[in-house]
């Protein structure tokens, strides 16, 4: 079973979900802006992505530019910032078992199908 951290307003997220559904894969959809992941959950996802928190920050978001641009934080601090401001979490993220991919581009999800 796949799990997608999804924002239905995001075209890349919708395209990634569409690829999963067209493949007939079973998927759990987590609208992470409504169901914000815990810090432990986000750290687990980062481990599966093999990335640091700063690597999945949406630096183009107004909240980032206004409050965090130019700042240096530890990985744990960035995780806490993203949990408090889930708009800053890059999307979509698709998880399968101990692996995960960013759906940018959406075709990245094919490696999990």
Beta strands, then each sheet from edge to edge (+ up, - down):
strand 1: 2-6
strand 2: 27-31
strand 3: 93-96
strand 4: 99-102
sheet 1: 2+ 1+ 3- 4+
end
